[in-house]
Amino acid sequence: MIRRPPRSTLFPYTTLFRSQKFKSESWDVTGLANSRATDVLIKVDLLDSELVEKIVLENKPNVIIHAAAERNCNKVDNDLDSACKLNVQVSKQLSELSSEIGALHIYISTDYVFDGTKPPYKETDQPNPINNYGVTKLEGEKVTMEANPGACVLRIPVLYGPVEYIDESVVTGLLTNILANEKSVASNYEIRFPTHVDDVAEACYSLAEASLKNENVRGIYQCSHKEAMTKHEMVKAIGRALNLSTDHILPDSQPTKGAPRPYNCEMDTTRLEAVAGKTRISFETGVRKALLKFVPTK
């Protein structure tokens, strides 16, 4: 959450909160978390609607950036009801509350709203999710815009950035098998566009600043780096960035098992670039900074 005065934000999610972008620009930032609450993150179960309402109405932020979600496709399949509560119902409530207090609402969505068959996708292209995760996030987009037509939807691809432990994200978790130095495989089928959390925070910041200047920012935006990589290609890039051998990790050319994943959800980012510019952090630069502390010194 970002509070007024002078400029304030509420972040119901831990990873984006770690970005220093808003704080460095003198915004008053309030972060919310549940299992990973700390002395700087308010412990909140977002499914507790009364508590969520109390926090929002007490803080009255200028901006609410809603990035909390169940993002694991297989977990969504295994417990669709719980995923719908977090990905849809919570999204609707936060959008309603942002409308009530006159705050800009930024709902973080996903490239998985597309089926991956006809990239690159524009904001105006018809979504067609092929797994339940994508379905719940698309429904979250719909209820967000219905509750607050002035809201922003920001679609993003797979994220990475600073982590407390290696397996905290899908991308940084690839280091586990690299360090294990045992034969394994990594998907060399689906194409992803890993994007650093700082670039996403920059996009959110630009949208927030534009909104406070009464510029017309609303509707769907898309944020993504342009480096196209399979998971195996990410493994190779992490190895180069950290000077580690990845010869023991072989490419798997078959589609990922479990919930279906779209093949290539490359997104057109032209509309966002007019407000926020281009993404800046290359993959090898970003993963080196995020993961170097986990590499044993020789």
N, C-alpha and C positions, 0 to 999 in steps of 0.2 A: 504494500500500500504506500502511496506517496501522499503525505498529509499537507494541508494548507493551514496557515500561511508558512512560507511563501509558495512553495511547490512541494507536493508530497505524493508518495506512491505506496501502494500495498502490493506485496508480492506473495501470493499464496503458492509458493514453490521454492525449494531450496537452491537448486543449481543456478537459475537465473539470478537469484538474490546475491550470489557470490560475486557476480560482476560488479565492479566498482564504478561503472559509468554514471549512474544517477548520483551516487554519493560524491563523486569527483566534481559534479556540476552543482553541488550544494543543494540537492534535493533532500528532503527529509524522508527516509526510506524505512518502512516497517515490513519485516519479513515474517511470514507464517510458515510453520512446519508442524508435523505431527510426530512421526517416529524419530526425526532428526532435529528436534527442537534443541536450542542451545540458549545461552544467556543473551544472544542477540536475535534469536528467532522465537517468536511467540508460539507456544504450543497450542494448536487448534486442530480439532477434528472437523474438517470441512463438511462432514455429513451432519454435524450438530448445527442445524439451521438457525436456532435461536442464538447460539453463541456467535456464529458468523454475522448475523444481523447486528448484534450488540457491538462487535468490534468495528464493523464498517460505519455504523451510525455514530459511534463515539469518536472515531478518527477522522471521518469525513475527508477522505483523500481526494486529491485532484484527479488521480489516475489509479485504476485497479488493473493490474496485469495478472491475468488468470492463466497460469501455466501448469497447474496441478492436474494430473490425469493418471489413469492406469494405462501405461504405454506398452506393456508386454503383451504381444498379440496372443500368445498361448494362454496367459493368465486371464485375458479377457474371455477367451473361449471357455475356459474352465469355470468362470464365475461371471457370467454375463450380467446378471442382476446387479452385482456390486459395481461392476464397471459402468453400467448405465447410471447408477446413482452418482458416481463421482464425475464421469465424463459428460453427463447430460443434466441431471437435476441440479448439481452444484453450480454448473455453468449458468443455468437459467436464473438461479437465485442471485448470483453475483451480478449478472447483467441487470436484473430488476433493481437491485440495490444501487448500482452505479447510476441508473437512470433517476432514481429517487433523489440522490444527493447531487446530481449534476456533474458526475465525474466521467472522464473518458474511460471507457472499458476496452481493454485489449485482451481478446481471447486467443490464446495460442493453440493453433490447430496443427494439422499435419499434411504432408504430401500424400499420405495413404488414403486420402479421400478420392484419389484417382486410381484407375485400374492399371496404369503403367504400360498401356499398349500404344499410345499415340503422343509421346512427348515431343517438344516441350509444351507444358500446359499453362494456359493463361488463366487469370482469375475468373474469366467469363466462361471458361470451358465447363462442360457438364461433368460433375463428379460422378464416379461410379466405383465406390469402394468394393474390394473383393474379399475383405475379411471383417470380422465383427469390430475390431478396433477402429478401422476406418469408418464403419457405419456409425459407431457411437460418437466419434469426433465430428462427423458431418452433421449428425443430429444436434450436437453441441453448438455448431455454427448456426444452425437454423434457430434454435431457441434463444441464442444470444442476440441475434439480429431482430428477432420478433419482440423480445423484451426491451431492447434498446436499439432503435434504428440508427442511432448516432454512434454505435460501437464500431470497433475495428476487429476484424479477424485477421490474424497473422499466421499464415501457413509456413511451416518450417520442415526441413528434412531431419535426418538423424543428427543429434547434437553431441558435442564433446566439449571438454574444458577442464578446469580445476576440479579435482576429486579428492575425497578423503581416503578412499581405498580404491585399488585398481579396478575391481569389478563393479564400480558404481554406475558405469555407463557401458553400453554395448561396445562402443568404440574403444575406450580405454581398456576394457576387459580383454581385448585381443592381446594385450601384453602378457597376460597370464600364461598363455600357451607358448609365447615366445621365450619367456624366462624358464619354462619347464624343460625346454630343450629335449622334448620327446616327440616322436612322430605323431602328427595329427593333421586334420584337414580344416580348411576355411573356405566358405562359399566363394566361388568364382562365377556366380550366375547373376544374381540380382545386382543392379547398378544403383549405387547410393551417392549422395552428395553431402558428405559430412561437413557440418558447419559449426564454427566455434560459438560458444555462448556469448562471448563479448560482441560478436557481430550481430547477434540477435538482440542483445541489450542495446546496442547502438541504434538498431531499427526502432525498438520500443521508445527509446529516448527521443529520437527524431519525430516520431508520431506524437508523443506527448508534448513536446515543445511546439510543434505546429498547431496542435489543438489549443494550447494556451494562448497562442497568437491569433486565435479565431480563424485559422485556415481550415478549409473544408477537408478534414481527414475522417473518413468513415468508410465502411464496407470492407472488402477483402483485399489484403496485400499478401505478397509472397516473398519470403526471405530465404536465400539459398546461396551457398558458394557454388562455383562453377566446376570444381574438380570432380569428375565422375570416377567412382571407384567401386569395385567389388570389395567384399570383406578381405579376400586374399590380397588384393592390391593395397588395402589399408595396412595389412600385416607387413607387406614389403616396405611400405613407406615409413611405418613405425620403426622397423629395423634400421632403415637408412638414417632416420632422425636420431636414433639412440646408439648407432654403431653396434647393432646386435645382429647375429646370424638368424635368418628365418628359413634356412634351407630344410629344416625338419618339418615345416608346415606346408602341406601340399594343397594345390587347388582342387576344389570339388565343383565340377561343372553342372551338377544337378540342382534343381530348385530346392530351396531350404525346406526341410521337413517341418511338420506342424502346421500351424495356420498359414494359409497361402499369403505370399508376399507379392506385391506388384513388381514387374520386371524393371521398369525405368520410369520414375515419376519426376523427371527433370521439370522444374517450374520456371516459367518466365517471370523475371523479377523487375521488369521495366517500370511498373507503376510505383513500387517501393523506392527504386533508385532515384526517382524524381524528388522524393522527400528525404531519403537517408543516404543516398550514394551507394556505392558498391561495397560488397563484403571485402574485408581487407586481409584477413589472417589465413595464410596458406596452411594446408594440412600438416606438413612436416614441421613447420614453425610452431604451430599450436600444440601438436602432440608432444613435441620435445619439451616445451615449457610445462605441460601438464604432467608428464610421466617421468621426467628425468630423476626426480627424487625417489622413485621406486626401483631404480636400477642399482643393483649392488656395485659398490666400487671395487675395482680389481686391485 
